[in-house]
Amino acid sequence: MCPVSLHDTLTIAFGRREFSVSCDAPGVPRDESNLAYRAAVAFWDRAPGNIRRKMGRVGIFIEKRIPVAAGLGGGSSNAAAVLSRLNRLFKNPIPSEDLFALGRSLGADVPFFIFGKPAVATGIGEKLRAYEGMRPFPLLLIFPGFGVSTAEIFREFDLALTKAERKIKQIPFIKGPFDPRDHLYNDLESVTVRRHGQVRHMKEALMTHGALGALMTGSGPTVFGLFENREKAVQAENALIERPQWRVFPAELIV
């Protein structure tokens, strides 16, 4: 797993009478089901009494850039941002191990976003080992304009057929540099492609326009392409932005 530079912006207001969350984009929960909201409540519940008195309840405003239900971990990254920022602001009253545990209680991806750097993730994604072999490839993300349900994709995913456990034990780049020509694979992609052929078309378009490698991210439907340099990524972006319904986001890997 590797973080990318595409991000939402969160503004936190302190001293409110109650917790709240709002957003400038449709499709984002504005109640206690929102992960950023839940992260603020979890931090408040875990923090010492003097911190709770200083903090009060908080209101969170989300300026949305990451598409919703895109397989990019937007909600998880926002939850991690709330936990990490509140902890730093109040001079780390919650030890790192406990902060990661809070993240795990909110979602399997949240600890990774607290970790904040490339990692080999095992378990359900919460067991993280730093990976030093990544370089900051420029990339393009293509979102086709519709979301998918992660739960539905996993329900259709036949783990026995993929022999994924064998593959996980043989990660070829664990002790060496990552190569996008050889090391991109996503078992969930075949499931999402059966439902949404656009995923295949987006991968093909990225490769046609010079990507070193392309892959669906998470359970999809977003696809990313890694490029040798920024110039080639810009050329591909200019060629792809005319596609109807596709949203193209330039970014880079954060290493």
C-alpha atoms as one frame of an Amber mdcrd trajectory, in Angstrom:
protein
   0.000   0.000   0.000   1.245   3.474  -0.829  -0.284   6.892  -0.103  -0.793
   9.359  -2.947  -0.942  13.142  -3.018  -4.641  13.409  -3.901  -6.358  14.523
  -0.702  -9.381  16.067   0.977  -9.001  19.102   3.253 -10.520  18.996   6.737
 -11.225  22.016   8.926 -11.851  21.339  12.626 -13.683  23.844  14.826 -13.361
  23.384  18.595 -15.577  24.234  21.533 -18.864  23.139  19.991 -21.786  21.903
  22.060 -21.983  18.711  20.034 -20.024  16.815  17.390 -20.949  17.535  13.773
 -19.663  16.985  10.237 -20.445  18.716   6.961 -19.106  18.455   3.429 -19.184
  20.380   0.140 -19.927  17.254  -1.936 -22.945  14.950  -2.234 -22.792  11.328
  -1.150 -20.775  11.961   2.021 -22.514  11.034   5.306 -23.242  14.015   7.522
 -24.052  12.068  10.668 -22.392   9.696  13.127 -21.742   7.146  10.356 -19.071
   9.462   8.879 -15.605   8.101   9.697 -14.134  11.543  10.433 -16.972  12.176
  12.893 -16.437   8.774  14.500 -12.688   9.450  14.752 -13.275  12.716  16.600
 -15.642  11.009  19.049 -13.200   8.102  19.540 -10.350  10.512  20.293 -12.498
  12.488  22.749 -13.588   9.301  24.527  -9.981   8.085  24.852  -8.342  11.418
  25.761  -7.675  12.456  29.379 -10.224  14.718  31.075  -8.108  17.886  30.820
  -7.810  17.396  27.034 -11.555  16.867  26.689 -12.185  20.125  28.549  -9.819
  22.041  26.256 -11.174  20.393  23.134 -14.916  20.415  23.763 -16.925  18.816
  21.003 -15.789  19.587  17.470 -17.328  20.430  14.132 -15.598  19.060  11.026
 -15.908  20.479   7.509 -14.656  18.298   4.622 -13.570  19.899   1.363 -13.885
  16.873  -0.900 -11.463  16.031  -3.709 -11.220  12.246  -3.374 -14.210  10.657
  -5.156 -16.716   8.807  -2.984 -16.790   4.963  -3.122 -13.809   5.040  -5.474
 -11.535   2.467  -3.798  -9.138   5.209  -2.716  -9.720   5.145   1.044 -11.106
   8.674   1.248 -13.136   8.055   4.392 -10.339   6.108   6.066  -7.756   8.787
   5.283 -10.031  11.466   6.764 -10.476   9.437   9.948  -6.712   8.975  10.221
  -6.163  12.697   9.636  -8.548  13.596  12.474  -6.900  11.167  14.904  -3.354
  12.178  13.980  -4.007  15.917  13.961  -5.884  15.980  17.262  -3.181  13.900
  18.904  -0.396  16.186  17.655  -2.324  19.329  18.551  -2.726  18.212  22.151
   0.907  17.021  22.396   0.319  13.300  21.902  -1.773  12.314  24.919  -2.547
   8.987  23.235   0.485   6.709  22.643   1.108   5.556  19.068   0.082   1.969
  19.728  -3.229   3.102  21.203  -3.794   5.526  18.332  -3.351   2.676  15.847
  -5.814   0.609  17.880  -8.339   3.441  17.689  -7.814   3.492  13.941  -8.388
  -0.255  13.675 -11.665   0.136  15.566 -12.865   2.504  12.821 -11.717   0.568
   9.755  -9.022  -1.760   8.453  -7.378   0.936   6.290  -7.201   3.636   8.963
  -3.933   2.414  10.578  -2.214   2.584   7.175  -3.146   6.241   6.745  -1.873
   6.975  10.262   1.351   5.146   9.260   1.547   7.478   6.256   4.208   5.810
   4.108   4.604   2.784   1.806   3.994  -0.482   3.616   3.534  -4.180   3.035
   0.149  -4.773   4.661  -1.010  -8.177   5.882  -3.816  -9.438   8.103  -6.861
  -7.405   7.120  -4.521  -4.562   6.208  -3.707  -3.506   9.752  -0.329  -5.301
  10.064   2.138  -2.907   8.472   5.803  -3.257   7.618   7.581  -0.232   6.141
   8.709  -0.710   2.543  11.706   1.322   1.365  11.835   0.227  -2.275   9.297
   2.688  -3.703  10.153   5.867  -5.567   7.797   8.828  -6.076   6.358   7.851
  -9.447   4.036  10.447 -10.979   0.661   8.891 -11.660  -2.787   9.473 -13.059
  -5.943   8.261 -11.331  -9.048   7.721 -13.443 -12.435   7.595 -11.746 -15.221
   6.484 -14.129 -17.962   8.543 -12.503 -19.626   5.798 -10.439 -18.777   4.057
  -7.178 -18.834   0.394  -6.208 -19.643  -1.375  -2.959 -16.555  -2.943  -1.408
 -18.766  -5.393   0.495 -20.437  -6.585  -2.717 -17.105  -7.053  -4.506 -15.756
  -9.153  -1.626 -18.923 -11.245  -1.565 -18.220 -12.238  -5.177 -14.501 -12.748
  -4.616 -13.498 -16.425  -4.533 -10.343 -16.520  -2.433  -9.800 -20.233  -3.104
  -9.621 -19.721  -6.868  -7.068 -16.914  -6.660  -4.698 -18.771  -4.301  -4.036
 -15.293  -2.882  -2.423 -16.625   0.280   0.345 -18.249  -1.768   0.936 -15.000
  -3.650   1.111 -12.947  -0.458   3.902 -15.152   0.878   5.894 -14.659  -2.317
   5.790 -10.865  -2.724   8.681 -10.445  -5.173   9.661  -6.873  -4.296   9.679
  -7.135  -0.502  13.483  -6.863  -0.295  14.148  -4.938  -3.490  12.909  -2.043
  -5.621   9.349  -1.915  -6.867   8.950  -2.214 -10.650   5.539  -1.242 -12.094
   6.220  -3.384 -15.158   6.295  -6.559 -13.069   4.744  -6.000  -9.639   1.191
  -4.786 -10.207  -1.546  -7.307  -9.403  -4.992  -7.043  -7.824  -7.104 -10.163
  -7.256 -10.258  -8.061  -6.865  -9.898  -6.576 -10.334 -11.379  -9.585 -12.123
 -14.499  -9.343  -9.953 -15.036  -5.627 -10.563 -14.314  -5.955 -14.293 -17.117
  -8.511 -14.619 -19.508  -5.894 -13.266 -17.927  -2.821 -14.851 -16.055  -3.219
 -18.132 -14.975   0.430 -17.876 -12.188  -0.685 -15.550 -10.536  -2.623 -18.376
 -10.979   0.293 -20.787  -9.355   2.731 -18.352  -6.354   0.449 -17.852  -5.948
   0.042 -21.602  -6.164   3.811 -22.116  -3.450   4.474 -19.538  -1.121   1.888
 -21.077  -1.802   3.223 -24.584  -0.767   6.689 -23.430   2.535   5.660 -21.930
   1.986   4.290 -18.415   4.677   1.901 -17.202   1.910  -0.104 -15.543  -1.755
   0.312 -14.638  -3.998  -1.335 -12.051  -7.327  -0.990 -10.309  -6.948   0.338
  -6.779  -8.623  -1.509  -3.903 -12.050  -2.837  -4.848 -12.303  -0.197  -7.555
 -13.498   1.257  -9.714 -10.631   3.788  -9.821  -7.626   2.804 -11.930  -4.132
   4.268 -11.625  -1.242   4.419 -14.065   2.394   4.986 -13.054   4.652   7.018
 -15.355   8.391   7.338 -15.788   8.330  11.137 -15.361   5.973  14.073 -14.903
   6.173  15.130 -18.568   4.806  11.791 -19.773   2.070  11.891 -17.137   0.991
  15.372 -18.285   0.898  14.234 -21.917  -1.330  11.304 -20.957  -3.567  13.541
 -18.827  -4.110  15.905 -21.749  -5.102  12.981 -23.956  -7.473  11.441 -21.400
  -9.360  14.418 -19.976 -11.611  14.554 -23.027 -13.160  11.164 -22.247 -16.816
  11.663 -21.243 -17.653  10.741 -17.627 -14.031  10.018 -16.684 -12.443  12.176
 -13.987  -8.663  12.267 -14.275  -6.537  13.239 -11.258  -2.781  13.851 -11.487
  -0.861  12.862  -8.363   2.344  11.260  -7.168   3.251   8.495  -4.774   4.211
   9.705  -1.295   7.323   7.845  -0.218
